[in-house]
Amino acid sequence: MFKNKILLLLTCFCVFLTSVVVNAEALTAKNLSDMNKIIARRQIQKVLSTDGYVAEKSGDYIIVVGESEEGAYNELILFIDDETEIIDTKGNKLSKNKIKNRSAVEVVYKGEETNSFLPCVIAKKVIIKDGVGIEGTVLDIRKADNNSYYYLTIQENKKKYTFIIKENTKLIDKDGNKLSIYDIEKDMNIVGIHHMNSTTSIPSKSYPFKIIVMEDIKENKNILEGMVYDIVDIKNKTGSKLNREAYLRVLGKCKTDDINGKLNVYITKSTNITNENGVKVALKNIKKGSVVEIIYTTKSSDNKQGTPNAEKIIIKNSNGIKGNILKISEYGEKPSILVSGYHQGNNYTQMELILEKNTEIFDIKGKKLSIHDLNKGMQLVGIHGKVSTSRSKHQSLAYTIIVTSEVKDTKVTVEGMIYNIPYSNKKKISIVGEALTENAPNYIDLYINSNTEIVNEEGQKLGLNEIKEGAAIHAVFGQKLSNNKIPTGKAEKIIIKKALGIKGEIINMNCKATFIEVEKSDNHYDNIILKINDDTEIVDLEGKKLSKVDLCKGTKVIGIHSLSATRSIPPQTVAYKIIVLEKGKEEIEHIVEGMVYKVSDYYKNRISIVGEALTEKTPNNVHLYIDNSTEIINEHGDRLYLEDIKEDYVVKAIFGKRLTKNTIPSHRAEKIIIKDALSVKGEISDTNDDRTLIEIEEAEKYYDNIVLKLDKNTEIIDINGEELSKSDLNEGVEVIGIYSIPIINRRQFESLAYKIIILGQSDYDGYYDYYDDDDDDYYDYYDDYYDDDFMSEIFIKGYSCFYDDFRDIMIRVINQCNGKREINEVNEIILEILEQLE
């Protein structure tokens, strides 16, 4: 099909050239000039890119659908030739067979002219990303009960998927323009790029990295959350002719654009008014002081003043206050501001708004501020939670503060540690840490003078003697900084925290990252082990929240930790915050995913695996040794042990690059991930006509034959990961089937197949028969020739081929000797062969 399209494209191009020659004489000089410009423009082929997923793969052709830059294609056919560079996100070269249906990819190509229905170009580069893609039609959008995320359900070929849309999910149109959840509507065509793991529920759920709306969006919706400070009923006025019912004035923050937070908006008869649970409510529920979320478009109004009509209003469960700042308490565990003004219901009151880590402070244009930018007398709107009364004083937790007064000189704040004090008089300190305000540098040199305020977290004044290297601090300084590589400024305030900091590299960690060892210098005694618990905050330099998954060996971090520590070497202490300076690059290793076909009877620490190679030059069949340093976990990260690894289990094994040169190479396993699946190896004994059911006869006869069901998501590959089809599943073909927990149906084992790996006959004969050899003489004479002392001697000498080739050697020697030689003679022959192999 693809070749026919290319031939058609070439034919059209030839016809086009012929028509140009025939009509050349009829062109005027101006037309000739224009034609030359067009031809010249076409000769300049710009390199373009599309970021999406592989919608279809056929041989060396792939169809990619996704987000494109200006001038690029949202949907196109790409030819993968020998010069196409195929890499992962770390730049490691990959083979063609790693490009699979649904793979998340970014493709780079030249912008060539094409007349085909789908543009067809040659791929210059294919970057294979983590994750997979799904394209479908939106069926439903609803908010979760806790209001922290949305459920977006789509349908693809009668199968439903649900995406969980969180605040950090990237929502864009096909040109890369930022969207909001309110821009996505029912029946829209979207692409979701998400993690490979999903729930087993119906429909399955997953967290997407990116949602791409593949249709043109005529109007981007604006969203503003704020407090209603004025409401006018206009039902009986002239506005009724335009179906308008009320006029609102709102102060808040626009969620979609950095525009002014003052909004005047009309409520019409078509405005959808709901509470946070999505239940429709009457207009009378909106009062002065109500906190609302307003969805509107700037094109929805015909009036000359440009006041828009509200499409939807969500009445929030929170409250609002509009007034002036009377007092600021920025120290202690809970900083607060005292505000006097009008509360909900137009009641005048004084309220103490308590600020926590998640409290956001903005100016009226949406610029982020900090508590250090607030001054007495400033006007603001505070959006807060439930009001409590303590000592005749109203208190509430503040969610958002919008400063409506002009903020002339905003402060810059950084939280981190002092990593250098160059002068003994402590007049200059070097700080590294997390930027708490916009445009704050992560590295800063600050001069301290007599006007610098030095305090502890309770606001008590401290002296210069408390400024020490390793101190965890909160630094406040002005916007005027030098243009040096590390900017320099004047410290206005230094808040010394009840904590210490360490800057270094993670050199060791446990499997769940609850403990990390940080190396500060070459001196082992400077190292420290940081305990990470649920209260430990993990962020990058910009303040973006991270998780334990982002921590690995080689990652450079700042650890803010407790003042107290154990007396062990290295000491152990609790981490309050981990700031990631630079992510580590772990050494690329071999990875294979498949079945455990043998757990050694003689060496309990060895397992044998056959399966799909997930990295280049990785063997499909490998012996792996488990020792105390091998990490064994399940798919959920829970720690497991060697005895939890059973034959027929499905595992993902990670091991080093240096392998023995035996028929089946061996190495020490660095990590074993036991999957939530089982496997079977055997021959296909029967199939139905459309290959949606295959019966596998297991060679070992552990139980009756198993019937595996194949659906659209079942992956069919060969041992090298090359994609195959159902037509390759014929009777007599040797396969490995990876499947879910089986159920018994009509006295027969049945299950859904996740993956079918076709082994074939010739390449794998004998690979699984090391321990089931048909040579009965081996077993007849084995006990007679087994010598514990000799085995220990061989083991101590450390022959690298010993584990893998010893049984082959034993079989050969025993067969040759035919049981007629003495045990010492047999041992000498074995030793001689082992030395030759070394």
VOGU-3710 file (C-alpha; in Angstrom, 3 decimals, decimal comma):
1> mfknkillll> 0,000/0,000/0,000  2,805/2,374/0,947  4,822/1,564/-2,235  1,763/2,292/-4,384  1,418/5,693/-2,680  5,062/6,520/-3,438  4,656/5,467/-7,110  1,534/7,619/-7,331  3,468/10,539/-5,804  6,294/10,163/-8,355
11> tcfcvfltsv> 3,764/9,974/-11,239  2,065/13,174/-10,057  5,437/14,897/-9,833  6,342/13,908/-13,423  2,974/15,144/-14,713  3,565/18,410/-12,851  7,006/18,902/-14,510  5,543/18,155/-17,953  2,794/20,741/-17,494  5,384/23,332/-16,442
21> vvnaealtak> 7,416/22,768/-19,665  4,344/22,861/-21,947  3,058/26,120/-20,493  6,432/27,835/-19,978  6,149/30,048/-23,070  2,818/31,422/-21,911  4,230/32,753/-18,668  4,925/36,432/-18,367  8,213/37,764/-16,978  6,510/38,368/-13,631
31> nlsdmnkiia> 5,140/34,843/-13,568  8,592/33,451/-14,397  10,059/35,441/-11,532  7,413/34,118/-9,159  8,027/30,555/-10,350  11,771/30,881/-9,747  11,116/32,055/-6,203  8,862/29,072/-5,548  11,437/26,627/-6,944  14,199/28,236/-4,870
41> rrqiqkvlst> 12,031/28,046/-1,794  11,364/24,354/-2,377  15,064/23,642/-2,720  15,662/24,854/0,817  14,465/21,890/2,837  13,954/22,796/6,453  14,463/20,139/9,119  11,149/19,593/10,923  9,916/17,423/13,775  6,723/15,748/14,997
51> dgyvaeksgd> 6,294/14,547/18,584  3,675/11,828/19,039  3,309/8,076/18,665  3,510/5,312/16,061  -0,072/4,787/14,903  0,869/2,022/12,477  3,980/0,119/11,437  4,462/-1,918/8,276  7,963/-3,105/7,460  10,227/-0,056/7,189
61> yiivvgesee> 7,295/2,385/7,078  5,633/3,994/10,079  2,707/6,386/10,421  3,293/8,955/13,179  0,524/11,122/14,646  1,138/13,949/17,106  2,184/17,506/17,873  4,166/19,346/15,223  6,193/22,517/15,062  5,331/25,272/12,599
71> gaynelilfi> 5,448/23,986/9,021  5,636/20,330/10,065  3,023/17,574/9,728  0,651/16,306/12,422  0,218/13,002/10,603  2,705/11,543/8,151  4,313/8,408/6,715  8,034/7,968/7,352  10,433/5,573/5,658  13,150/4,165/7,933
81> ddeteiidtk> 16,296/3,538/5,892  19,820/2,467/6,876  20,873/6,084/7,424  18,021/6,871/9,841  19,407/7,475/13,322  17,373/5,572/15,947  18,112/6,448/19,572  16,499/6,550/23,019  16,119/9,706/25,112  19,648/9,252/26,522
91> gnklsknkik> 21,193/9,131/23,051  21,862/5,369/23,007  21,630/3,824/19,550  18,795/1,345/19,003  17,784/-1,012/16,210  14,763/-0,754/13,900  12,892/-3,497/15,721  12,640/-1,291/18,814  10,131/0,887/16,937  6,782/-0,722/17,674
101> nrsavevvyk> 3,119/0,069/17,235  1,999/2,679/19,819  5,604/3,619/20,726  5,954/7,234/21,882  8,416/8,852/19,467  9,783/12,134/18,197  10,684/12,032/14,500  12,953/14,442/12,642  12,748/14,818/8,859  13,183/17,283/6,016
111> geetnsflpc> 10,224/19,418/4,934  9,697/18,097/1,428  6,849/18,943/-0,933  4,354/16,085/-1,266  1,012/15,680/-3,027  -0,059/12,443/-1,324  -3,000/12,261/1,062  -0,528/11,655/3,891  2,902/13,294/3,505  5,569/10,623/2,906
121> viakkviikd> 9,172/11,481/3,846  12,437/9,802/4,849  13,145/9,909/8,585  16,488/11,458/9,552  16,125/10,618/13,241  13,681/8,648/15,416  13,836/9,212/19,191  12,032/6,417/21,056  10,587/7,726/24,313  9,222/6,085/27,429
131> gvgiegtvld> 5,524/5,429/27,089  2,916/4,527/24,492  0,223/6,392/22,587  -3,513/5,955/22,131  -5,725/7,887/19,716  -9,457/8,002/20,300  -12,676/9,967/20,619  -13,610/11,714/23,885  -16,623/10,071/25,533  -16,708/11,768/28,925
141> irkadnnsyy> -14,915/14,345/31,095  -15,621/14,513/34,812  -13,956/15,864/37,914  -12,751/13,500/40,642  -14,505/13,533/44,007  -11,505/15,171/45,693  -11,365/17,902/42,966  -7,629/17,351/42,470  -7,830/15,779/39,000  -10,141/14,931/36,093
151> yltiqenkkk> -11,163/11,657/34,439  -10,985/11,816/30,630  -12,501/8,726/28,970  -11,859/8,013/25,285  -12,884/5,217/22,920  -10,606/3,514/20,409  -12,158/0,823/18,216  -14,941/0,096/20,746  -12,428/-0,182/23,609  -12,489/2,439/26,357
161> ytfiikentk> -9,525/4,030/28,155  -9,567/6,535/31,005  -6,822/9,115/31,487  -6,306/10,701/34,900  -5,553/14,369/34,173  -3,557/16,029/36,947  -2,383/19,624/37,279  1,001/18,849/35,703  -0,437/16,936/32,699  0,562/18,712/29,488
171> lidkdgnkls> -2,540/19,648/27,451  -1,858/21,044/23,975  -3,354/21,299/20,514  -1,697/19,730/17,477  0,411/22,876/16,948  1,787/22,779/20,501  -0,375/25,589/21,907  -1,211/25,220/25,584  -4,799/24,243/26,409  -6,875/23,722/29,529
181> iydiekdmni> -9,154/20,842/30,442  -12,087/23,110/29,541  -10,940/23,271/25,917  -11,478/19,526/25,553  -15,029/18,593/24,630  -17,011/15,449/23,944  -16,473/13,795/20,508  -13,091/15,482/20,032  -10,268/13,370/18,568  -7,256/13,267/20,903
191> vgihhmnstt> -3,927/11,478/21,306  -2,813/10,461/24,791  0,860/9,678/25,490  1,009/7,721/28,714  3,049/5,271/30,776  3,017/1,631/29,703  1,551/0,554/33,053  -2,201/0,882/33,530  -4,812/-0,486/35,901  -6,625/-3,742/35,184
201> sipsksypfk> -10,008/-2,075/35,711  -12,574/-1,674/32,943  -11,947/0,772/31,420  -8,222/0,707/32,256  -6,799/3,886/33,802  -3,390/5,508/33,394  -1,608/8,816/33,977  -0,764/10,529/30,670  2,347/12,653/30,131  0,672/14,574/27,343
211> iivmediken> -2,756/15,005/25,747  -2,788/16,301/22,153  -6,083/17,584/20,726  -5,951/16,727/17,025  -8,786/19,065/15,978  -8,806/22,806/15,362  -9,932/24,732/18,455  -11,629/27,934/17,389  -11,689/29,614/20,770  -9,323/29,077/23,670
221> knilegmvyd> -11,245/29,326/26,900  -10,074/31,514/29,746  -10,428/30,400/33,365  -10,349/32,763/36,324  -10,689/31,765/39,955  -11,441/34,504/42,431  -13,847/36,243/44,779  -17,044/37,981/43,744  -16,853/41,506/45,190  -19,897/42,882/43,415
231> ivdiknktgs> -23,029/41,369/41,830  -25,825/43,289/40,054  -29,189/41,766/39,109  -30,111/42,955/35,576  -33,058/40,652/34,814  -35,522/43,553/34,740  -33,166/45,980/32,994  -32,140/46,434/29,389  -29,796/43,483/29,622  -32,795/41,136/29,540
241> klnreaylrv> -33,039/41,686/25,778  -29,695/39,939/25,472  -30,761/37,107/27,847  -28,489/38,500/30,572  -29,430/37,900/34,180  -26,589/39,330/36,260  -23,357/41,294/36,132  -20,377/40,072/38,209  -17,156/41,784/39,238  -14,476/39,336/40,316
251> lgkcktddin> -10,919/39,648/41,674  -8,676/36,627/41,319  -6,066/34,832/39,222  -6,428/33,721/35,617  -5,383/30,071/35,306  -4,899/30,042/31,546  -3,066/33,308/30,786  -1,034/35,869/32,698  -3,700/38,535/32,258  -5,200/40,998/34,699
261> gklnvyitks> -7,025/39,297/37,557  -9,881/41,831/37,479  -12,822/40,454/35,540  -16,243/41,881/34,720  -18,522/39,219/33,302  -22,202/38,720/32,393  -24,297/35,743/33,507  -26,756/34,797/30,773  -29,619/32,312/30,683  -27,286/29,839/28,955
271> tnitnengvk> -24,551/30,125/31,622  -24,071/26,741/33,302  -23,855/27,282/37,099  -22,764/24,284/39,213  -21,165/23,448/42,545  -17,846/21,623/42,802  -19,580/18,261/42,499  -21,024/19,218/39,113  -24,592/19,621/40,404  -26,498/22,503/38,796
281> valknikkgs> -27,470/25,298/41,208  -29,477/28,522/40,940  -28,047/32,002/40,362  -29,100/33,026/43,885  -26,293/30,830/45,295  -23,716/33,333/44,009  -23,283/36,059/46,649  -20,876/38,856/47,371  -17,787/37,158/48,799  -18,427/33,852/46,996
291> vveiiyttks> -15,369/32,157/45,533  -16,019/31,069/41,959  -14,264/29,601/38,941  -15,429/31,344/35,745  -14,954/29,887/32,268  -15,389/32,349/29,402  -14,147/33,291/25,960  -13,298/36,797/24,854  -15,316/36,285/21,653  -18,533/35,408/23,448
301> sdnkqgtpna> -19,752/39,016/23,759  -21,104/41,494/21,259  -21,077/44,548/23,534  -18,768/47,462/22,803  -17,056/47,373/26,212  -15,782/43,841/25,513  -17,317/42,375/28,681  -17,596/38,611/28,050  -20,442/36,267/28,847  -19,705/33,446/31,270
311> ekiiiknsng> -20,066/29,986/29,727  -19,756/28,192/33,061  -19,463/29,201/36,718  -18,368/26,735/39,402  -19,148/27,844/42,960  -16,249/26,688/45,154  -16,462/25,406/48,705  -13,857/27,950/49,842  -14,493/31,529/51,080  -13,075/34,964/50,303
321> ikgnilkise> -12,147/38,206/52,069  -11,286/41,565/50,470  -9,461/44,090/52,611  -6,193/45,619/53,883  -3,206/44,076/55,676  -3,044/45,142/59,343  -0,170/42,929/60,506  2,369/40,469/59,050  3,878/37,616/61,109  6,413/35,958/58,803
331> ygekpsilvs> 8,270/33,863/61,406  7,459/30,693/63,306  6,008/27,428/62,053  2,878/29,122/60,658  3,422/32,589/59,143  0,228/34,643/58,948  -1,266/37,991/57,926  -4,067/39,869/59,695  -6,595/41,315/57,233  -9,528/43,651/57,859
341> gyhqgnnytq> -12,243/43,828/55,223  -15,465/42,442/53,809  -16,145/38,747/54,151  -18,834/36,600/52,528  -22,286/38,115/52,876  -20,891/41,692/52,896  -19,900/41,446/56,585  -16,980/43,523/57,846  -14,492/41,482/59,906  -10,866/40,941/60,869
351> melileknte> -9,317/37,620/59,934  -5,937/35,986/60,424  -4,949/34,124/57,276  -2,442/31,341/58,003  0,106/30,700/55,231  1,392/27,200/54,551  3,783/25,730/51,961  1,005/25,343/49,409  -0,367/28,886/49,850  0,117/30,820/46,591
361> ifdikgkkls> 0,676/34,595/46,530  0,246/36,592/43,294  -0,141/40,158/42,174  -3,170/41,190/40,104  -1,309/40,285/36,861  -0,567/36,754/38,068  3,092/37,320/38,970  4,226/35,063/41,805  5,142/36,820/45,061  6,352/35,760/48,503
371> ihdlnkgmql> 5,412/36,839/52,012  8,460/39,121/51,954  6,769/41,263/49,271  3,806/42,039/51,544  3,605/45,282/53,504  1,129/46,769/55,956  -1,734/48,624/54,278  -1,636/46,607/51,067  -5,005/45,660/49,572  -5,658/42,039/48,769
381> vgihgkvsts> -8,166/39,286/48,197  -7,692/36,174/50,298  -9,231/32,850/49,288  -9,354/30,590/52,316  -10,949/27,539/53,881  -13,285/26,998/56,785  -13,235/29,777/59,421  -12,479/28,922/63,049  -12,636/31,240/66,061  -9,763/31,311/68,557
391> rskhqslayt> -9,677/33,866/71,411  -12,361/35,968/69,719  -10,265/36,032/66,539  -11,277/34,564/63,175  -8,638/32,275/61,668  -8,467/30,312/58,436  -5,969/28,543/56,200  -5,195/30,656/53,110  -5,234/28,908/49,725  -4,490/31,909/47,504
401> iivtsevkdt> -3,569/35,551/48,149  -4,080/38,070/45,297  -2,439/41,434/45,999  -4,476/44,171/44,294  -2,146/47,030/45,360  0,868/47,910/43,236  4,011/45,979/44,229  6,938/48,168/43,171  10,020/46,254/44,328  9,497/42,510/44,553
411> kvtvegmiyn> 11,972/40,462/46,569  13,868/37,391/45,408  14,055/34,369/47,696  16,121/31,183/47,650  16,005/28,281/50,114  19,076/26,100/50,356  22,442/25,959/52,063  25,610/28,002/52,508  28,296/26,074/50,633  31,144/28,613/50,897
421> ipysnkkkis> 32,221/31,565/53,091  35,276/33,054/51,332  36,146/35,678/53,946  36,763/35,225/57,652  34,680/38,330/58,460  31,650/36,535/56,919  30,710/39,564/54,832  30,069/37,355/51,801  28,353/33,976/51,523  27,757/31,597/48,595
431> ivgealtena> 24,351/29,908/48,487  22,841/27,142/46,361  19,228/26,085/46,561  15,667/26,069/45,314  14,243/29,212/43,688  11,114/30,198/45,633  10,247/33,182/43,422  10,265/33,793/39,683  13,640/34,519/38,026  15,547/33,682/41,224
441> pnyidlyins> 19,043/32,279/40,602  19,849/28,881/42,081  23,454/29,900/42,764  23,996/33,322/44,350  26,767/35,210/46,162  25,341/37,609/48,749  27,087/40,425/50,619  26,059/40,949/54,231  26,148/44,461/55,699  24,832/46,245/58,781
451> nteivneegq> 21,348/46,525/57,223  21,047/42,760/56,662  18,568/41,198/59,047  19,772/37,843/60,427  17,114/35,892/62,330  16,078/32,366/63,228  12,765/30,769/62,266  11,059/32,400/65,274  12,231/35,866/64,199  14,824/36,258/66,982
461> klglneikeg> 17,841/38,283/65,925  21,148/36,449/65,517  24,752/37,522/65,066  27,286/36,857/62,298  28,714/33,979/64,341  25,636/31,905/63,380  26,565/32,147/59,676  28,363/28,844/58,997  29,112/26,596/56,052  26,503/23,865/55,747
471> aaihavfgqk> 23,796/25,957/57,433  20,321/25,578/55,909  18,937/29,062/55,217  16,204/31,098/53,589  17,758/34,126/51,829  15,862/37,269/50,766  17,485/39,838/48,438  16,590/42,490/45,877  16,173/42,269/42,098  19,393/44,164/41,303
481> lsnnkiptgk> 22,090/41,548/40,683  25,407/41,514/38,848  25,754/39,845/35,447  28,475/37,435/36,604  28,262/33,698/35,933  27,179/33,403/39,554  25,216/36,622/40,196  26,026/38,798/43,208  23,616/40,825/45,300  22,965/42,334/48,745
491> aekiiikkal> 21,255/40,208/51,361  18,241/41,917/52,919  17,332/39,039/55,207  18,906/35,717/56,188  16,665/33,261/58,045  18,735/30,457/59,580  16,714/27,247/59,813  16,878/24,502/62,413  18,620/22,195/59,961  21,878/21,525/58,155
501> gikgeiinmn> 22,686/21,008/54,494  24,978/18,722/52,539  25,887/19,093/48,879  27,147/15,999/47,102  26,460/12,958/44,955  24,338/9,897/45,695  26,715/6,930/45,772  24,425/4,320/47,289  20,748/3,747/48,042  18,332/0,973/48,935
511> ckatfievek> 15,777/-0,391/46,479  12,875/1,771/47,690  15,035/4,919/48,042  14,127/5,285/51,721  17,857/5,655/52,447  20,414/7,425/50,253  24,111/7,827/50,943  25,499/11,210/49,865  29,212/11,643/49,238  30,438/15,118/50,142
521> sdnhydniil> 34,138/14,627/49,355  36,772/11,933/48,824  36,893/11,470/52,590  34,510/8,645/53,542  33,948/10,227/56,950  32,248/13,203/55,266  29,510/10,989/53,815  26,037/10,957/55,334  23,036/8,621/54,999  19,749/10,490/54,625
531> kinddteivd> 16,505/8,794/55,588  13,615/9,750/53,271  10,099/9,458/54,676  6,636/10,600/53,577  7,303/14,124/54,901  10,541/14,567/52,928  10,091/17,104/50,128  11,907/16,275/46,859  12,193/19,110/44,320  14,396/20,338/41,499
541> legkklskvd> 16,099/23,722/41,408  12,959/25,376/40,038  10,803/23,987/42,836  9,094/21,346/40,672  8,000/18,417/42,799  9,867/15,171/42,179  9,642/11,692/43,711  11,960/8,926/44,912  11,940/7,571/41,346  14,037/10,591/40,302
551> lckgtkvigi> 16,823/9,626/42,721  19,519/7,265/41,495  23,248/6,707/41,860  25,202/9,627/40,426  22,469/12,215/41,111  23,878/15,449/42,561  21,749/16,790/45,393  21,455/19,153/48,310  20,122/17,404/51,382  18,503/19,573/54,066
561> hslsatrsip> 18,457/17,398/57,170  17,993/17,248/60,918  20,586/18,662/63,317  20,737/15,327/65,133  22,364/12,233/63,635  23,518/8,776/64,723  27,136/8,175/65,753  27,620/5,517/63,095  30,044/5,862/60,185  28,669/7,303/58,031
571> pqtvaykiiv> 26,125/9,043/60,283  22,395/8,679/59,577  19,781/11,419/59,863  16,306/12,396/58,632  16,046/14,475/55,439  13,553/17,367/55,421  14,155/18,295/51,796  16,130/16,911/48,844  16,963/19,426/46,091  18,100/17,715/42,885
581> lekgkeeieh> 20,906/19,710/41,251  21,699/17,315/38,422  20,169/13,957/37,558  22,520/10,995/37,459  23,239/9,051/34,303  23,212/5,378/35,175  25,442/3,093/33,123  23,528/1,402/30,339  23,208/-2,317/31,081  21,747/-5,433/29,496
591> ivegmvykvs> 18,003/-5,882/29,961  16,027/-8,980/28,999  12,349/-9,705/29,678  11,053/-13,223/29,552  10,487/-16,441/31,466  12,495/-18,213/34,142  12,829/-21,669/32,581  15,138/-23,090/35,247  16,048/-22,478/38,870  19,191/-24,561/39,326
601> dyyknrisiv> 18,860/-27,665/41,491  22,572/-27,629/42,288  23,288/-23,922/42,586  20,345/-22,312/44,292  21,611/-18,848/43,428  21,376/-19,329/39,643  18,367/-18,779/37,385  18,118/-19,269/33,623  16,052/-16,853/31,536  14,951/-16,753/27,911
611> gealtektpn> 13,049/-13,876/26,379  13,089/-10,603/24,465  16,249/-8,501/24,490  15,269/-4,930/25,438  18,747/-3,479/24,843  21,143/-3,844/21,942  23,515/-6,845/21,828  21,751/-8,430/24,782  21,537/-12,238/24,723  18,065/-13,745/24,603
621> nvhlyidnst> 19,155/-16,669/26,745  21,233/-16,059/29,868  22,237/-17,607/33,192  22,162/-15,113/36,054  23,637/-15,474/39,528  21,889/-13,915/42,507  23,944/-12,588/45,404  23,330/-10,299/48,380  23,718/-7,172/46,254  21,069/-8,260/43,704
631> eiinehgdrl> 17,903/-6,187/44,049  14,758/-8,321/43,766  11,418/-6,504/43,669  7,926/-6,852/42,236  6,314/-4,386/39,825  5,116/-2,277/42,770  8,649/-1,858/44,209  8,150/-4,224/47,165  11,269/-6,116/48,173  11,335/-9,871/47,420
641> yledikedyv> 13,877/-12,663/47,903  15,536/-15,440/45,914  13,013/-18,016/47,090  10,262/-15,880/45,524  11,652/-16,573/42,024  9,970/-19,685/40,602  10,157/-21,471/37,290  7,660/-20,150/34,701  7,617/-16,727/36,385  7,962/-13,719/34,086
651> vkaifgkrlt> 10,809/-11,368/35,004  12,669/-8,343/33,731  16,373/-8,891/34,416  19,057/-6,191/34,454  22,706/-7,235/34,398  26,133/-5,879/33,450  27,797/-5,602/30,067  30,670/-8,035/30,672  29,434/-11,551/29,937  31,146/-14,923/29,690
661> kntipshrae> 31,756/-16,234/26,173  29,897/-19,497/26,657  27,062/-20,857/24,515  24,693/-19,403/27,076  26,473/-16,366/28,599  26,285/-15,723/32,314  26,633/-12,783/34,691  25,616/-11,547/38,109  22,090/-10,088/38,194  21,948/-6,486/39,329
671> kiiikdalsv> 18,159/-6,285/39,453  15,282/-8,744/39,005  11,731/-7,405/38,637  9,115/-10,141/39,048  6,153/-9,319/36,826  2,473/-9,935/37,541  2,293/-12,680/34,931  3,154/-16,316/34,209  4,700/-17,971/31,183  4,631/-21,236/29,276
681> kgeisdtndd> 7,089/-22,685/26,762  5,983/-25,267/24,263  4,640/-25,976/20,808  1,400/-24,683/19,349  -0,801/-27,781/19,132  -3,970/-26,108/17,798  -5,415/-22,731/16,726  -8,722/-21,354/15,528  -9,099/-19,854/12,046  -8,397/-16,204/12,958
691> rtlieieeae> -5,617/-17,067/15,444  -7,422/-15,420/18,373  -7,037/-18,683/20,323  -3,913/-20,846/20,411  -3,364/-24,029/22,373  0,152/-24,604/23,698  1,410/-28,030/24,671  3,986/-27,553/27,382  7,070/-29,727/27,033  7,425/-30,381/30,775
701> kyydnivlkl> 3,779/-31,489/31,170  3,280/-29,634/34,440  -0,419/-29,459/33,723  -2,797/-29,911/30,816  -2,385/-27,820/27,684  -3,174/-24,117/28,095  -5,320/-22,068/25,711  -4,216/-18,453/25,285  -6,568/-15,757/24,029  -5,060/-13,103/21,756
711> dknteiidin> -6,532/-9,613/21,470  -5,399/-6,333/19,870  -2,989/-5,644/22,714  -1,223/-9,008/22,515  2,332/-8,433/21,294  3,708/-11,035/18,865  7,474/-10,918/18,355  10,442/-13,098/17,588  13,328/-13,659/19,981  15,030/-10,436/18,799
721> geelsksdln> 11,965/-8,263/19,408  11,027/-8,051/15,701  7,272/-7,590/15,335  5,403/-10,543/13,829  1,729/-11,262/13,132  -0,896/-13,876/13,949  -0,218/-15,533/10,595  3,118/-16,717/12,038  1,331/-18,712/14,749  1,028/-22,150/13,173
731> egvevigiys> 0,853/-25,643/14,575  4,271/-26,975/15,585  5,830/-23,531/16,119  7,745/-23,301/19,386  6,745/-20,274/21,472  6,859/-18,673/24,872  3,489/-17,365/25,980  3,319/-14,665/28,655  -0,130/-14,492/30,180  -2,252/-13,437/33,142
741> ipiinrrqfe> -3,238/-15,772/35,978  -5,128/-18,643/34,278  -8,718/-19,619/34,907  -10,185/-23,080/34,449  -12,930/-23,123/31,834  -14,526/-26,472/30,924  -11,691/-28,305/32,682  -9,101/-26,483/30,631  -6,650/-23,717/31,514  -7,416/-20,492/29,674
751> slaykiiilg> -5,851/-17,038/29,958  -5,300/-13,745/28,147  -1,896/-13,517/26,445  0,126/-10,328/26,951  2,984/-11,400/24,681  3,875/-14,314/22,381  7,602/-14,841/21,685  8,205/-17,119/18,696  11,322/-19,205/19,224  11,281/-21,406/16,127
761> qsdydgyydy> 12,812/-24,884/16,032  16,478/-24,848/15,067  17,968/-21,985/17,080  16,786/-23,166/20,459  16,966/-26,938/20,400  18,741/-27,996/23,552  18,763/-24,568/25,195  16,246/-25,679/27,766  17,432/-29,232/28,054  20,574/-28,750/30,100
771> yddddddyyd> 18,863/-30,429/33,006  16,531/-32,753/31,068  19,091/-34,411/28,825  17,890/-37,638/27,247  21,253/-39,256/27,964  20,287/-41,590/30,795  23,953/-42,494/31,343  24,490/-38,977/32,758  22,093/-39,658/35,586  23,191/-43,272/36,002
781> yyddyydddf> 26,811/-42,308/36,665  26,447/-38,806/38,119  26,254/-39,881/41,771  29,279/-42,156/41,303  31,439/-39,319/39,967  30,228/-36,442/42,134  33,090/-35,316/44,425  32,390/-32,536/46,980  36,091/-31,790/47,553  36,801/-31,543/43,837
791> mseifikgys> 33,765/-29,297/43,281  34,966/-26,971/46,068  38,452/-26,855/44,540  37,057/-25,881/41,134  34,847/-23,235/42,719  37,731/-21,670/44,712  39,936/-21,506/41,612  37,226/-19,314/40,066  36,985/-20,647/36,517  34,687/-18,180/34,707
801> cfyddfrdim> 33,265/-20,948/32,527  32,691/-23,310/35,436  29,020/-22,709/36,119  27,903/-22,775/32,505  30,053/-25,502/30,912  30,598/-27,879/33,817  27,555/-30,056/33,078  28,382/-30,193/29,348  31,894/-31,312/30,271  30,558/-33,886/32,752
811> irvinqcngk> 28,241/-35,363/30,115  31,070/-35,623/27,550  33,572/-37,123/29,955  31,095/-39,616/31,453  29,981/-40,746/27,996  33,597/-41,189/26,890  34,593/-43,019/30,048  31,390/-45,066/29,982  31,685/-45,526/33,756  34,929/-47,492/33,470
821> reinevneii> 37,439/-44,897/34,788  38,284/-44,023/38,353  36,891/-40,828/39,827  40,381/-39,229/40,073  40,931/-39,818/36,345  37,581/-38,229/35,510  38,423/-35,199/37,715  41,786/-34,742/35,960  40,117/-34,797/32,535  37,525/-32,238/33,663
831> leileqle> 40,244/-29,973/35,123  42,271/-30,141/31,909  39,238/-29,164/29,804  38,388/-26,257/32,144  41,975/-24,921/31,906  41,825/-25,099/28,106  38,560/-23,156/28,103  40,087/-20,428/30,296
//
